[in-house]
Amino acid sequence: MDTKLISIGEAAKKMHVSLDTLRRWDKVGRFLAIRRSGKRFYRLSDIDKYLANLTLEEADLFLLAKKWASSAGATEPDSLFYCQNSAVFQSRLIKLEKTLGTVSGLENIFPLIVAITGEIGNNSFDHNLGSWPDISGIFFGYDTNRREIVLSDRGQGILKTLKRVKKELSSDEEALKVAFTEVLSGRAPEARGNGLKFVKNIVMQNDIDLFFQTGQAELNLKKGDTPLNIQRTDSRIQGCLAWIKF
């Protein structure tokens, strides 16, 4: 059992809930904290258990997508979110475009949101074609009320993809930085990096936030960010996970 303790702020981030929610859960006994010097701390093992036991009704899109991409067992996600091939994804992307087009305040930006969603989703199919480690396809869900879109896959990940042409890459963090910053040739798999550079440019110029994880590296990106905020995380996912907020 992992007895490592983390702060309430770190716990809230991992569980995708607010600090106030964790404080309230502690008070009512739903999710207990460990008190030290008047501060709340949480066991990583307790958080992992909480995430592993989430149901479709209890979880939000981000946690569902992350749980699927990081789980040891290979199973297809719920059919509501599962795009087993690019044709299904394109069909649902068209529905997303129509839906976002009716949301007040997104009149000028929704085509850009659809464009980066399409780029990220298409990357999953293009760069794992014939090489899916277990479950092919992607998780794709969105909530216009919460103004978020989530995509994930159980593919090879960016490091393995780019290492074919940049053999000197040795970590997920390096690969993620290259994918979002370096201009590479148009040949596959290098094109993956150029696609994510397109995503980065749109996010940095508009009121869009992006969280992107591959392996144990994660990027948090918003309008005007420079340099890129790439960090190593304790949690690992098999392929890629993207969370777009607008």
N, C-alpha and C positions, 0 to 999 in steps of 0.2 A: 504494500500500500504506500502511495506517495504521501508523506506527511509534511511536505513542504508547505509553508504558509505564505500567502500573498496578501497584499493590502486590499481594502474594500474597493479602491479604485480599479486595481487590476482585475479583481473578481467581477466587478460590474462590466468591464470591457469584454472579458471572456464569455460572460453569460448573456451579454447584450441586453442588460437591464440598467435602470438608473440607480444611483447611489441611494436615493430615497426608498426605492423599492426594496433594496437589500436591507436597509435599516428596518423597514416595516416588517419584512419577512422574519428578521431576527427577533423582533419584539413579540410577534404572534407565534413564534416557534415553527414557522414553515421552512426556513433555511437558516440554521443557527450559525452564528459567528463565534470565533474564539476571541475573548477579550484579553488584551495585554496593555497595561498602562492606560486604560480607558479607551483604547482604540480597537476597532474590529479587524480581525484577520480571518482568512478562510483557507481550509486545506484544499490543495489542488485535487486530491482524490475525491473530495466531496463534490467539487465542481464538475469533474469528469463524470461522476455518477449521475449528477443532475442532468447533464447534457445528453448522456446515453439513454436516459429514460424518458426524454421528451416525447410527447405524442403529437400527431398532426394538429390536434385542436389546441394544444398548449403552446406550441412553438411558433416563432415568427419565421419568415422566409429565410432570413440570414442563417439562423441556427439550424433550420432544416437542411439547407444547402451545405453548410459546413459539416454537419453531422454525417451526411451522406458521403461527402468527399474525403472525410478523414477516417471513416469506420474501417475496421480490419476486414469485416465481412463484405463480400461483393453482392449486393442486391440492387435491383432496379428501384429508383425512387417512385413515389406515388405518381400514378398516371396523370394527375392534374398538372404536374410539373415536368414530366419526363418527355424529352425530345430524343427519340431513339436514332433519328437521322436528320440530316440537314433540311430535308423537305418539310418535315414536321416543324422544325425550328423556324424556317422561313414563313410558313403559314401562320404560326403564332406571332411572329415578328410583325406581320401585316396587321394582325388584330391589335397588337400593342400600339402601332402607329395610329390606327383609327381611334383607339381609346384615348391616347394622350392628346390627340387633336381636339378633343372635346373638353379638356381640362383648362379651366380659367387660369390665365397667367403664363401658360406654356406655348402660346401661339407662335412665338418667334424661335423658341428653343427646342420644341419637341422633335423636329427633324434631326437635330444634332444628337439628342438623347437616343433616338432610334438608330442612328448611324453608329454610335460607339457600342451600343448593345449588339448590333449586328456584327460588328467587327470582332468583338470578344467571342461571341458565340460561334461565328464561322471559323475563328482560329482553332477552337477546340476540335472541330471536325476536320479541317484541312491538315492539321499537324499531328493528328492521331490516326489518320486513315490507314487501316490495315495493321495498326500497332497498338490498339487499345489493350492495356494490361489485363483488364477483366471486363467490366461493364462498359459497353460503347454508349455514346450519346451524352447528353447534358441535362442538368437540372436548370430549368428556366421558369422563374416566377416573378410576378410584379404586383404591387399594391399601390394604386393611384392615390388612395387616401393618405397613406404614409409616405407617398412620393419616393418609392424605392423600387429598384430592379435588382434581382440576384441571379447570378449564373454560376454554375460550378461543373467540373468534370472530374473523372477518375482516370485521366490520361497520363501521359509520360511526364508532364511538367516542363517548364521552360528550360531548366538546366540541361536535361537530357536532350531536348530538342536542339538547343543552340550549340551544345558541346560537339555536335557532329561537324560543325564548321568553325567553331572556336574552341579547340581542344584545351586551351589554357584555362578555361573557366573551371573553377573548383568549388564554388558554393552557390547556393540558391540566391543569395544576396547579389553576387556578381552578375549572375545570369539575368536577374530581374532588372538590374540597372542597365545592362546592355540592351535588353529588350525595349526599354522605355526611352533610351537616350541615343544609341548609336545608329547611324545610317548604314545599313547592310545591303547586300545585293538583293535583287528581286527573286533569286532562286529560292525554292523551298529547301530547308526550313527557315532560311534567313528572313523571309518575308514576314514571319511572325513578329520580329522586332519592329519592322516598319509599320505594321498595323497598329501595334501598341504605341508607337510614337504618334500616330494620327490620333489615337484615343487621348494621349497625354495633352496634345496641343489643344484639343477641343475643351477638355476639362479645365486647363489652365486659363482659358480665355472666356469662360462662361461660369454661371452660377450652378455648377455641378460638382459634387464630391464623389471621389472614387476610392474604395478600398480594394486592394488586389493582393491575393496571396498565392504563392506557388511554393511547394515544399515547406520549408521553414522560414521563408522570407516574406515580409509583408510591406506593402506600400500604402501610405495614406496621402492622397493628393486632392488639392482643392484649387480654386482660382488664385492665380498669382504665385503659387508655390515655387520656390527655387532656393536652394537645391532640393532634389527629391528626398523625401523622408522615407527611407528604406531601413527596416530593422529586422533583426532575427527574432523569431518567436519560438516559444517552447512547443507549441502545437504544430503538428505536421499534417498536411493534406497530400493526397497522392498526386493530384493534377493541379488545377487552378480554381480559384474562387474569386468572384468579382461582385462587389456591392456598389451599385450606383444610386446616389441620392440627389434629388433635384427639387 
